[in-house]
Amino acid sequence: MAMNRIQFQPGLSMPEFLKGYGTEVQCEQALEAARWPEGFHCPRCTGTAHCVVRDGARKVFQCTACRHQASLIAGTVFQGTKLPLTTWFLAIYLISQAKTGLSALALKRQLGVSYPTAWLIHHKLMQVMADREERYVLEGHVQVDDAYLGGERTGGKVGRGSENKVPFVAAVSLTEENRPLRVRFTPVSGFTSEAVLAWAKGNVAPGSTVFSDGLACFGAVMGAACIHHPTVMAGRKPKDVPEFKWINTVLGNLKTSLSGSYHAFDFQKYAARYLAAFCYRFNRRFDLRTLHQRLLIAAVTAIPRPLRSIRVADVRC
């Protein structure tokens, strides 16, 4: 069997990472380059002339024109942190390179911080991933399926009526060679025509061809100017339907990732964040060596997320 070029790419090794980001000065330089690739621009007046001062351990830029001072981390996901940048950069590296995800408990042990701190870092970076994924939509040939996170609680309802199950639309767009390109996992309020129409308008480009298993609600994608091709399963198992090979594959990968990395998390509250983190890594799997840099750029352009904001329920339905 031929070696899968994407699956066996080398990525970025830990020694290479530490060589480039092993000190606080190196991390400051990388953060500055990611935030202002063309040099400092004052966030108040957009001026470029400035001087650099120190406010304790942090680098502060002072605009010559308006005298406004801007910390290197202000206005980014790092805002307000008391942790060294080396800790944050290591977290970015570990989370971006972990193909099957990384739990907050594992991150705690790797970073040498408390569990609450590791949890907050983890969720802040996953929210950055989720925000970045919102910029893209699926297009072309798109396979969709209905799926659920979670399972029934002891003594509770079973099946689709379980209180602990979060419904989400799973979708994958394909290349012209019929290979998976991008995935999107989006929590919805339920599998109704209204919910699927809203999902299609926000996640699928008009003119795309959507392939589904014939579940009635998926016909609503036509209201978003998409073409719908249903395939009635008629008792067949998913593995026996080649039309849905890739959507079944990515859902299998998701299940393996969640069950292998996370022993428990709040499905109802944080489903969108965990699903988006999986999609972020999958959609950028073609170049693992730059994945940490892309996550860093996303982190410096993201809005600050205090703990109270992070703990707000994610499910937008």
Buried (B, 14 or more C-beta within 10 A) or exposed (E): EEEEEEEEEEBBEEEEBBEBBBEBEBBBBBBBBBBBEEEBBBEEEEBBEBEEEEEEEBBBBBBEEEEBBBBBBBBBBBBEBEEEBBBBBBBBBBBBBBBBBBBBBBBBEBBEBEEEBBBBBBBBBBBBBBBBBEEBBBBBBBBBBBBBBBEBEEEEEEEEEBEBBBBBBBBBBBEEEEEBBBBBBBBBEEBBBEBBBBBBBEBBBEEBBBBBBEBEBBBBBEBBEBEBBBBEBEEEEBEEBEEBBBBBBBBEBBEEBBEEBBEEBBBBBBBBBBBBBBBBBBBBBEEBEBBBBBBBBBBBBBEBBEEEEBEEEBBEB
